[in-house]
Amino acid sequence: MSVPSILILPGDGIGPEVMKQVRRIIEWFMEHRGLEFEISEDLVGGAAYDAHGIPLHDDTMARAGNSDAVLLGAVGGPRYDNLDFSLKPERGLLRLRKEMDLFANLRPARCFDALADFSSLKKEVVAGLDIMIVRELTSGVYFGEPRGIFTEGNERVGINTQRYKESEIERVARSAFELARRRNGKVCSMEKANVMESGVLWREVVQKVHDENYTDIELGHMYADAGAMQLCRWPKQFDVILTDNLFGDLLSDCAAMLTGSLGMLPSASLGAPMKNGRPKAMYEPVHGSAPDIAGQESANPIACMLSFAMALRYSFDLGGEADRLETAVEQVLADGVRTADLLPEGDATAVSTSRMGDAVIEKLALSL
């Protein structure tokens, strides 16, 4: 059996800093847990534009498509704001998602006990929170045609098209129902069927998939704006939230802040199984490139570490090792170790990115 391959794309801003700590974690598992990975590294986003004049080189795209898992740091930054839209760093990320056909984006929102007081919501509202948002990732308004800025009469008009095919809704719905079977057996599907035809189709197709194959799962429907309100009112009523590309983008960032910091949230983007049975997959933190703190060694690497834990679970069937890493992170937080994003501004007790990596590795060593 061939050694599983991981392509690392550190990206821009704080991406290289947090990914450096993830490489240390991977190397620890290889040395102390006997795991084997073939690891390579390449450029994406602004880094790729600086080197090649485009946000993703064709060779990198080919390598990503042939890898068992892709780990991505973050892309973008203000120095690229004036580039043509087709050359912006984010286009590299969208190309990866589209050409790898990564249609199911899994974004967990888990509130660690040690951080329950850090949320902007009351502790009793978020303590013990553990929900999963499943976002459709390769269609919808971000990819629909026609799109662009056009001139009509004497003024410009910006157009984006919300478009979904039944098959695109069906496959992401199956992903959500399968995931719910491994969790608490509940799915809430969110759309805007009251004002959008695409929402009407979404609700009908999700219900059909449920009725034909997943009657053991409790299914509910909710308008996305009401869902956002309920996430802020009582988020623990949810288990798996299924939604489209646009609403998933918005709702997952809302859910992220329930936990206290975007620096804590990982994600997995999964596609169809490859010949080896593993799904095509890319893993990345929910946070952005944070160019304002890049190079300062103050970024929180936990979201990127937990993204690797998701890779262990979903790409390599190593759920026990994923649990080991997640437990180490939880123990570090329980000890009070904090990067700057988890403390009041200017707090002198904040640890560096590298020190947070040290702390997690120390806890992993104690698990042997």
N, C-alpha and C positions, 0 to 999 in steps of 0.2 A: 504494500500500500504506500502511495506517495506521501511525502511529508506535506501537511497542509501549509498553504502560503498566505501570508499577510502582507498587503501593500500599505505602507504608511505614507500619508500625505499630510505633513504638518501644516501647510498653508501659510497664513499671514498673521501679523500681530502677535498675540500670545500663543498662537497655535504651536510653534516650535517649542516654547517653554513647557507647556503642559504635556506635549507629546514626548518630550525627553523623559519625563517622569513615568509615562506609560511604558516606554521602552525598558526602563529599569524594572518595572513590574513584570513585563513579559520575560525578561532575562532571568528574574528570580524564579518564575514558574518553570522555566526550562532547566535551570540549574538544580532546583530543590524539589520539584515535583515530577521531573522526568518528562515534561511535555516537549514536543518537537514542533517547531515552526520554521518555515523558510521565510525570512523577513527581508523585504526590500523597501526602498524609499524613493519618492519622486516629488514633483512640484505640482501645485494646483493654485488657482486664484491669482492674486497679485504677484506672487513669487514666480509663477509660470509666465505671466505677462512680462515681467522684468527679464526673464531668461529667453523667452521665445516669441514675445509679441502677441501671444494669445493666452487666454486663461486656462486652457487645458490642451496639451499637445496630443496629437493622435496616438503616439506611441504610449503615452501614459494611459490614455483611454483603453487601449488594447490590453495593457498590463492589468488594469483594474478589472476588465471583463474576464480575465483568465485567473484571477486571484480568488482564493476561498473566502477572504474577507478583506475589506478595505477599512482602515482607520483614518479618519480625517480630523484635523485640528479645528481650523476655522479659516474663513476667507474674507477678504475685503479690507477697506480702510479709506480714509478721506483722500489720500493721495491719488486714488483711482477714480474719484467721483466724476471727473470731467472726461473720462474715456467714452467713446462710443458705446451705446448700450450693449452691443454684441461682444465687446471686449472687457466688460466689467468682470471683476473676479467672481461674482456670484454666478455668472454664466457657466463657469467651469463646473461648479457644484451642480447646477441644474442639468448640465449635459451628462454628468456621471449618473444622476438619478434616472434620467430619461433613457439613455442608451443601455444602462444595465437593467432597465425595466424594474426598478425598485418601487413597487406600487404600494407597499404597506409600510408606513412609518410608525414605529412603536415608540411612544414617549411616556415613560413612567413618571409619575409624580408621587414620590414617597417622602414623608416627613420623618426624619430620624428623631427619636425621642430627645436627643441632646439639643436639637435645634427648634423644638416646638415653640419656645418663647421668642424665637427670632422672626417668626412669621408676623405679618401685619395683622393677621386675624387672631382671635382669642385662642389660647392654648387648647381649650376643650374642642374647638372646631377642627383643628388640624392634627392634634396628637394622634398618632397611629394611622394617619392617612396613607393609603397605598392604592392608587388608581392607575389605570393604563389608558392612554389616548391612542387610538389607531386611526391614523390620518392617511387618506388616499394621497399619493404623492406624484403621480405621473400624468394627471389629466386635470380637468377643471379649468378655472379661470387663468391660472398661470401659464397654461399651454394652449388654450382654445384659440381658434382663428375665426374671424379676422381679429387682428390686434394691431395697435400702433397709434400714432398721432397723425391725424388727417386735417385737411382744410375743408370746411364746409361754409360756403359764402364768404363772410368777412371774418370768420373766427376759426380757431383750431378746436378739434374734438379728439379726446383720448378714448380709445376703444379697447376693451378686453372682453373676451367672450367666455362665459361659463358653459362648458360642454362636457357631457358625460354619456358614454355608451353603457348599455345594460351590462355587458361583459366586464367593464371596468369596475362597476359597482359590485357586481357579483363576487369577483375574486377578493376584493378587500373586505367584503362582508364575511366571507368564509374565514379569512384570517382572524377577524375579530371574534367570531363564534368559536373557532378552534382554541384561541387564546383563553376565552372565557371558560371553556371546559377545564383548563388547567388552573383556573383561579377560582372565583366564587360563583360562576354560572350566571352572570348578569351582563347584558349589553344594553346601553342606551344609545340609540342612533340620533344624531343631531343634524338638522338641515333647516331650510326656510321654505317648506312646502306651502306656506300660506301666501307667499308672494313670488316664488320662483318655480317655473316648470321643471327645471333640473332637480329641484327639491322634491317635487311630486314624484318624479321618476325614481329618485333615490329612495324615498320612503317605500314605494311599491316594490322595488326590487329587493331591498333588504328584508321586507316582510315575507316575500316569496321564498327567498333563500332560507329564512328561518323556518317557515312552515313546511318546507320540503325536506329539510335535513337536520334542523337543530331545535326541535320542539322541547328538548331537555333544557334549553337555555331560556332564561327569562328575558324577553325583549321589550323595551320601551322606546317610544319616540318622543322627541322634544325639539322645539324650535331652538336654533343655535343661540339666539340672543337670550332666551329664557335659560338655556344651559349655562351661559356665562354668569347669569345672576345666581343660579343655583350652586355653581362652583364656589362663589363667594359666600353664599348663605350657609350651605351645609354640604361640603364636598364629599363627605364619607357616605353619602347616599349612592355614590357611583362605584362601579367596579371597572368595567371596560366601556369607554366612550368611543363610538365609531362615527367618523365624520369625514367631510370632503377636504380637499386640499386647502382652500382658503380658510374655512372655519377651523380646520385642524391647526393651522398655523397660529391663529389668534387664540384659540382655546387652550392650546398646549402652553403658550407663554403665560396665559392667565393662571393655569394650574401650577406652572413652575414657581411663580411668586408665592403661592400658598405655602411652599416648603421653606421659604426664607431667602433663597438665592438661586439665580440662574446658574451659578457656578457649581451647583449640586446635581444638575439634571442631565442624564445621558439620553441617547436615542439610538434606535436601530432601524435601518431601512432595508426591507427584505423583498426579494423577488421570487421568481419561480425556481424550483430545484434544478441544479446542474446535473451532469451525468453521474457525479459521485454522490448524488442525493442531497447534498447541502444546498441551501438556498443561496442565490447570489445575494450579497449583503454588504452594506456599508454602515459603519458605526461612527457616531460623532456626538460631541456635547451639544446641548441646545444653545449654549451661549455663543456670542459672536467673537470677533477677533480682538475686541477691546484695545484698539491701537493707542489709547491714552495711557495705558499702563504697560505696553509692550516693552520688554527689555528690562523691566524693573524687578523681576523675580517676585512679584507680589500676587500673581494670578493663582486662582484656585484650580488645582489639577484634578479634583475629585470627579467632576463630571466626565472627564476624558477617561479616567481610570474605570469608572462604572460603565462607560461605553465598552471598554474591553471586557468587563465582566459579562455584558450582554453578548459579546462575540463568543465568549466561552460557552455560554448557555445555548445560543441559537444557531451558531455556525459549527461548533465543534462538539456539541452534545456533552459538555463538561459542566453540568449543572452544579456538581459538588465543588468544583474549583471556583465557579462563579460565586457560590455561597461563601467560600473561604475569603475571597477578596472583598465581598460586600460586608462580611462580618468584621474584617480588619478595619475597613473604613468606619464602620459604626463604632468600633472600640476607640479608634483615634478621636472621633468627635466626642465620645463620652468622656475622654480624658481631658477635654477642654482645648485641644489643639485647634487653632483657627487661623485661616488666612484672612487678609484684610477685609474681604467681602462679607465675612461672617462676624465682624466686630464693628463697633462705632468708629466713624472716621477718625483717623489719627491715633488709634489705640496702639500703644507701643508694644503690646504683647503679641501682635500679629506675627505669624511665622512666614518664612519665604516659601515659594513654590517648591524648591528643593527640599526644604525641611519637612514639608508635608509629605513629600515622597519618602523621605527617611522614616517618618513616623509610621506610614502604612506598611513599609517593608519590615520594620521592627515588629509590628503586630503579626504580619504573615509568618515571620520566623518563629514566633511563639506558638503558632498553630501546628507546628510540625510534631 
